[in-house]
């Protein structure tokens, strides 16, 4: 990775999507409500990112972006917009291209990155043919009931000319450092794991969702481990984490990180 030639890169990324998690757990809310919940959380999170001076990559579904075009255009002035597919609930290979084109038309900038919803598998050939430079859909750990990617690389690698940028897990035990760990691990322990992984790997690729930063108490069918530390509690936790990490690396969009990888 050419670590001697660059500071450690902090990739605190956001999966911007319809709040269909409520539907998944039995709350039949409308699309309008799904969009509204995510928008409220995204605005709050963006304020905290600005307060810390952190730039990020917003992996955005085209469906969400088309419902909130002004907000996405505004955020695109500071942050990178990448594709999270067309819809969050469903995925077809053609969505790779249609989502990219829809987002490019909306923000007037090239869309170079992709992450599939729920870190699902996507054929590398399809990603390449859709015109992406990087894919961040790999979570190299085992999540019971979801996937087992224990043997996959923890570090960025090229596949068919496309950079694969895995989500971060700890070096030895491969403990996931994703959004559920941020919520449920003892916070001091979580910060230490992030710091250790950043120092070991030279980069830290975390991800959260905007709807987490709203009051989820009304959605009582969602399990407690998903609702825990939502709203201001989680916003404070994220700001604390980013301030803790800031002296140890450089906040970066994933597109910028991949450009440095290509140079190194």
TORLO-346587 format. One record per residue (C-alpha): residue number from 0; x, y, z. Coordinates in nm, 2 decimals, decimal comma. Layout:
REM TORLO-346587
> num_px_py_pz
> NUM_X_Y_Z
...
REM end
This chain:
REM TORLO-346587
> num_px_py_pz
> 0_0,00_0,00_0,00
> 1_0,30_0,23_0,00
> 2_0,24_0,34_0,37
> 3_0,57_0,51_0,39
> 4_0,45_0,76_0,13
> 5_0,12_0,85_0,29
> 6_-0,05_0,92_0,62
> 7_-0,29_0,67_0,76
> 8_-0,63_0,72_0,59
> 9_-0,95_0,74_0,78
> 10_-1,25_0,65_0,57
> 11_-1,56_0,71_0,77
> 12_-1,83_0,63_0,52
> 13_-2,21_0,66_0,51
> 14_-2,46_0,43_0,34
> 15_-2,74_0,67_0,25
> 16_-3,06_0,48_0,18
> 17_-3,43_0,44_0,24
> 18_-3,50_0,34_0,60
> 19_-3,63_0,00_0,50
> 20_-3,48_-0,15_0,82
> 21_-3,81_-0,06_0,98
> 22_-4,00_-0,26_0,72
> 23_-3,76_-0,55_0,75
> 24_-3,85_-0,59_1,12
> 25_-4,23_-0,55_1,07
> 26_-4,30_-0,17_1,07
> 27_-4,50_-0,11_0,74
> 28_-4,40_0,25_0,70
> 29_-4,43_0,44_0,37
> 30_-4,15_0,53_0,14
> 31_-4,21_0,90_0,23
> 32_-4,14_0,82_0,60
> 33_-3,84_0,61_0,51
> 34_-3,69_0,90_0,32
> 35_-3,78_1,15_0,59
> 36_-3,61_0,95_0,87
> 37_-3,29_0,91_0,67
> 38_-3,29_1,28_0,57
> 39_-3,32_1,39_0,93
> 40_-3,03_1,17_1,04
> 41_-2,81_1,27_0,74
> 42_-2,85_1,64_0,81
> 43_-2,75_1,58_1,18
> 44_-2,46_1,37_1,09
> 45_-2,33_1,61_0,83
> 46_-2,33_1,89_1,10
> 47_-2,10_1,67_1,32
> 48_-1,87_1,59_1,03
> 49_-1,84_1,96_0,95
> 50_-1,76_2,03_1,32
> 51_-1,47_1,78_1,31
> 52_-1,35_1,88_0,97
> 53_-1,41_1,53_0,83
> 54_-1,49_1,46_0,46
> 55_-1,66_1,14_0,37
> 56_-1,80_0,92_0,10
> 57_-2,17_0,89_0,08
> 58_-2,28_0,57_-0,08
> 59_-2,62_0,67_-0,19
> 60_-2,91_0,48_-0,35
> 61_-3,04_0,65_-0,66
> 62_-3,39_0,62_-0,52
> 63_-3,30_0,82_-0,21
> 64_-3,10_1,08_-0,41
> 65_-3,39_1,14_-0,65
> 66_-3,62_1,21_-0,35
> 67_-3,37_1,45_-0,19
> 68_-3,19_1,60_-0,49
> 69_-3,11_1,94_-0,33
> 70_-2,96_1,78_-0,02
> 71_-2,74_1,54_-0,22
> 72_-2,62_1,82_-0,45
> 73_-2,54_2,04_-0,15
> 74_-2,34_1,76_0,02
> 75_-2,16_1,68_-0,30
> 76_-1,98_2,01_-0,28
> 77_-1,78_1,88_0,02
> 78_-1,82_1,50_0,02
> 79_-1,79_1,23_-0,24
> 80_-2,11_1,08_-0,38
> 81_-2,08_0,71_-0,47
> 82_-2,35_0,45_-0,56
> 83_-2,53_0,22_-0,32
> 84_-2,74_0,07_-0,60
> 85_-3,07_0,20_-0,73
> 86_-3,29_0,07_-0,45
> 87_-3,19_-0,05_-0,11
> 88_-3,43_-0,34_-0,08
> 89_-3,36_-0,50_-0,42
> 90_-3,07_-0,54_-0,65
> 91_-3,02_-0,64_-1,02
> 92_-2,69_-0,62_-1,21
> 93_-2,84_-0,35_-1,44
> 94_-2,87_-0,13_-1,13
> 95_-2,50_-0,08_-1,13
> 96_-2,51_0,13_-1,44
> 97_-2,85_0,29_-1,40
> 98_-2,77_0,41_-1,05
> 99_-2,43_0,55_-1,16
> 100_-2,59_0,74_-1,45
> 101_-2,87_0,88_-1,24
> 102_-2,63_1,00_-0,97
> 103_-2,40_1,16_-1,22
> 104_-2,68_1,34_-1,38
> 105_-2,80_1,46_-1,05
> 106_-2,47_1,59_-0,91
> 107_-2,29_1,67_-1,23
> 108_-1,98_1,48_-1,13
> 109_-1,83_1,14_-1,21
> 110_-1,94_0,86_-0,98
> 111_-1,65_0,62_-0,95
> 112_-1,74_0,40_-0,65
> 113_-2,00_0,14_-0,55
> 114_-2,11_-0,05_-0,24
> 115_-2,39_-0,30_-0,25
> 116_-2,66_-0,28_0,01
> 117_-2,59_-0,50_0,32
> 118_-2,24_-0,57_0,18
> 119_-2,39_-0,83_-0,06
> 120_-2,19_-1,00_-0,33
> 121_-2,17_-0,84_-0,67
> 122_-2,00_-1,00_-0,98
> 123_-1,66_-0,82_-1,04
> 124_-1,72_-0,83_-1,41
> 125_-2,05_-0,65_-1,37
> 126_-1,88_-0,38_-1,16
> 127_-1,61_-0,33_-1,42
> 128_-1,85_-0,31_-1,71
> 129_-2,06_-0,06_-1,53
> 130_-1,76_0,18_-1,53
> 131_-1,66_0,19_-1,16
> 132_-1,31_0,24_-1,04
> 133_-1,36_0,09_-0,69
> 134_-1,60_-0,14_-0,51
> 135_-1,63_-0,14_-0,12
> 136_-1,88_-0,43_-0,08
> 137_-1,65_-0,68_0,09
> 138_-1,67_-0,73_0,47
> 139_-1,39_-0,98_0,54
> 140_-1,54_-1,14_0,85
> 141_-1,81_-1,38_0,95
> 142_-2,16_-1,25_1,03
> 143_-2,39_-1,54_1,12
> 144_-2,70_-1,54_0,89
> 145_-2,54_-1,29_0,65
> 146_-2,21_-1,41_0,50
> 147_-1,88_-1,57_0,58
> 148_-1,59_-1,38_0,42
> 149_-1,33_-1,49_0,68
> 150_-1,07_-1,59_0,43
> 151_-1,09_-1,28_0,21
> 152_-0,83_-1,01_0,20
> 153_-0,85_-0,74_0,47
> 154_-0,64_-0,50_0,24
> 155_-0,73_-0,33_-0,08
> 156_-0,66_-0,52_-0,40
> 157_-0,73_-0,50_-0,77
> 158_-0,97_-0,73_-0,95
> 159_-1,04_-0,69_-1,32
> 160_-0,89_-0,34_-1,30
> 161_-1,13_-0,23_-1,02
> 162_-1,00_-0,16_-0,67
> 163_-1,17_-0,36_-0,39
> 164_-1,16_-0,17_-0,06
> 165_-1,28_-0,40_0,22
> 166_-1,45_-0,27_0,53
> 167_-1,22_-0,28_0,83
> 168_-1,19_-0,57_1,07
> 169_-0,93_-0,62_1,34
> 170_-0,60_-0,78_1,22
> 171_-0,60_-1,11_1,41
> 172_-0,95_-1,19_1,53
> 173_-1,12_-1,01_1,24
> 174_-1,37_-0,84_1,47
> 175_-1,59_-0,62_1,26
> 176_-1,57_-0,25_1,32
> 177_-1,89_-0,17_1,14
> 178_-2,20_0,02_1,27
> 179_-2,32_-0,25_1,50
> 180_-1,99_-0,26_1,68
> 181_-1,99_0,12_1,72
> 182_-2,33_0,08_1,89
> 183_-2,27_-0,22_2,10
> 184_-1,90_-0,26_2,19
> 185_-1,78_-0,08_2,51
> 186_-1,69_0,26_2,35
> 187_-1,34_0,28_2,50
> 188_-1,27_-0,07_2,37
> 189_-1,41_0,01_2,03
> 190_-1,19_0,32_2,00
> 191_-0,88_0,12_2,09
> 192_-0,97_-0,14_1,82
> 193_-1,01_0,13_1,56
> 194_-0,67_0,28_1,65
> 195_-0,49_-0,05_1,65
> 196_-0,64_-0,14_1,31
> 197_-0,55_0,20_1,16
> 198_-0,19_0,17_1,28
> 199_-0,16_-0,19_1,15
> 200_-0,33_-0,15_0,81
> 201_-0,26_0,21_0,73
> 202_-0,63_0,27_0,66
> 203_-0,96_0,24_0,85
> 204_-1,29_0,18_0,65
> 205_-1,59_0,23_0,87
> 206_-1,96_0,27_0,78
> 207_-2,28_0,39_0,93
> 208_-2,64_0,47_0,81
> 209_-2,82_0,81_0,85
> 210_-3,13_0,66_1,01
> 211_-2,92_0,55_1,31
> 212_-2,89_0,91_1,41
> 213_-3,26_0,96_1,47
> 214_-3,49_0,86_1,76
> 215_-3,57_0,50_1,69
> 216_-3,77_0,44_2,00
> 217_-4,11_0,43_1,82
> 218_-3,99_0,14_1,60
> 219_-4,00_-0,11_1,89
> 220_-4,00_-0,42_1,67
> 221_-3,64_-0,34_1,56
> 222_-3,41_-0,54_1,79
> 223_-3,25_-0,35_2,08
> 224_-2,90_-0,41_1,94
> 225_-3,00_-0,21_1,63
> 226_-3,18_0,07_1,82
> 227_-2,92_0,11_2,09
> 228_-2,73_0,44_2,11
> 229_-2,93_0,61_1,84
> 230_-3,01_0,99_1,79
> 231_-2,79_1,23_2,00
> 232_-2,62_0,95_2,19
> 233_-2,47_0,81_1,87
> 234_-2,40_1,15_1,72
> 235_-2,19_1,23_2,03
> 236_-2,02_0,89_2,01
> 237_-1,93_0,95_1,64
> 238_-1,79_1,30_1,71
> 239_-1,59_1,16_2,00
> 240_-1,45_0,88_1,78
> 241_-1,36_1,11_1,50
> 242_-1,18_1,36_1,73
> 243_-1,00_1,07_1,88
> 244_-0,88_0,94_1,54
> 245_-0,80_1,28_1,39
> 246_-0,45_1,31_1,52
> 247_-0,37_0,96_1,40
> 248_-0,45_0,99_1,03
> 249_-0,61_1,19_0,76
> 250_-0,99_1,20_0,68
> 251_-1,03_1,10_0,32
> 252_-1,30_1,02_0,07
> 253_-1,27_0,67_-0,07
> 254_-1,21_0,81_-0,42
> 255_-0,91_1,00_-0,30
> 256_-0,78_0,70_-0,12
> 257_-0,81_0,48_-0,43
> 258_-0,63_0,75_-0,64
> 259_-0,34_0,73_-0,39
> 260_-0,33_0,35_-0,41
> 261_-0,31_0,37_-0,78
> 262_-0,01_0,61_-0,76
> 263_0,17_0,40_-0,50
REM end
